[in-house]
Amino acid sequence: MPNLIFVQGKKGVWIRLPIERVNLVEAAVKITYDILGRSELQEGFWYHHAEPDYLMLVYWIPQSPHTLPTNSTHRVGIGAFLINQNREVLVVQEKGGQYRGTGVWKLPIGVDEIDSELWKFSHSGMNCMKSSSIN
């Protein structure tokens, strides 16, 4: 019976290993090519990235350089200076944080959260316009 991974044309395999299953890392890293229809012992999965509750392992099937994306290396800080035709500047007050309840007005700023979408409501409660790129 042919290997389903090859039949489906897949090139990369991703394993999201919950922290509770960390004991399986060694087995995944030492996996043989036998599973993929090859007989020689080779390196198996490798670490892609880790988060507090899981470890992501990846494996490249073809015998060519892999094209798997690297993990994110930074977060995006967001700030805005908005002025209308009346030369009024948009300012906000914090609902939470160190300036909450102090009467301080500031420019809308923030940090993009992991897995958030920029055009959805941010923690500031402002509705942001959908954008396909950040320059």
C-alpha positions in Angstrom: 0.0 0.0 0.0 1.5 3.4 -1.0 2.3 5.9 1.7 -0.6 8.4 2.0 1.8 11.3 2.6 3.4 10.8 -0.8 0.0 10.1 -2.6 -1.4 13.3 -1.3 1.7 15.2 -2.5 2.7 16.6 0.8 6.2 17.8 1.4 6.3 19.0 5.0 4.9 17.4 8.1 4.1 19.4 11.2 3.6 18.0 14.7 2.2 20.3 17.4 3.3 18.4 20.5 1.5 19.4 23.7 3.7 20.0 26.7 2.1 17.0 28.4 3.6 14.8 25.6 7.2 16.1 25.8 8.3 12.5 26.4 7.7 11.8 22.7 10.2 14.3 21.4 13.1 11.8 21.4 11.1 9.3 19.4 10.1 12.0 16.8 13.6 13.3 16.4 15.0 9.8 15.9 12.3 8.6 13.5 13.5 6.5 10.6 12.8 7.0 6.9 11.2 3.6 7.1 7.9 5.3 7.9 8.2 7.2 4.6 9.2 4.3 2.5 13.0 4.6 2.8 15.2 2.2 4.5 18.2 4.2 5.7 18.3 5.8 9.2 18.3 9.5 8.9 17.5 12.5 11.1 13.8 12.9 11.8 11.8 15.8 13.0 13.5 19.0 14.2 12.4 21.9 16.4 10.6 24.7 14.7 9.5 26.7 17.7 8.2 26.5 21.2 5.4 28.2 23.1 4.5 27.9 26.7 2.0 25.0 26.1 3.5 23.2 23.1 6.5 22.4 21.0 6.3 22.5 17.2 8.3 19.9 15.3 8.7 19.7 11.5 9.9 17.3 8.9 10.8 17.8 5.3 10.0 14.7 3.1 11.7 15.4 -0.3 15.5 14.9 -0.5 16.0 18.6 -1.4 16.5 21.7 0.7 13.4 22.5 2.7 11.2 25.5 2.0 9.3 25.6 5.3 8.8 29.0 6.8 10.8 30.1 9.8 9.1 31.1 13.0 8.2 34.7 13.8 11.1 36.7 15.3 9.3 39.9 16.4 6.1 41.6 17.3 4.5 44.6 15.7 4.1 47.8 17.6 1.2 49.9 16.4 0.7 53.7 16.7 -1.4 56.2 15.0 -1.4 60.0 14.5 -4.8 60.8 13.0 -5.9 64.3 12.0 -9.1 65.3 10.4 -10.0 68.2 8.0 -10.6 70.5 11.1 -7.0 69.8 12.3 -8.3 67.8 15.3 -6.1 65.0 16.5 -7.5 61.7 17.7 -6.5 61.0 21.3 -7.7 58.3 23.7 -7.8 57.5 27.4 -6.8 54.0 28.7 -9.5 51.7 30.0 -6.8 49.7 31.7 -3.1 50.1 32.4 -1.0 52.6 34.3 -2.8 55.7 33.0 -6.4 54.4 33.7 -8.5 57.0 35.5 -5.7 59.7 35.6 -7.3 61.9 33.0 -4.3 61.5 30.7 -5.0 61.7 26.9 -2.6 60.0 24.5 -2.2 58.8 20.9 -3.7 55.4 20.1 -0.9 52.8 20.4 -0.5 49.1 21.2 1.3 45.9 20.5 -0.1 43.4 18.0 -0.9 40.2 19.9 0.1 36.8 18.6 -2.4 35.4 16.1 -4.4 38.7 16.1 -5.7 40.2 12.9 -4.9 43.9 12.5 -8.3 44.9 11.1 -10.3 43.5 14.1 -11.1 45.5 17.2 -8.0 46.1 19.3 -7.8 46.4 23.0 -8.4 50.2 22.6 -11.9 49.4 21.3 -11.4 51.2 18.1 -12.5 49.7 14.8 -9.6 49.6 12.5 -9.8 49.6 8.7 -8.8 46.4 7.0 -5.4 46.7 5.3 -3.6 44.1 3.2 -0.1 45.3 4.0 1.9 47.4 6.5 4.6 49.7 5.1 
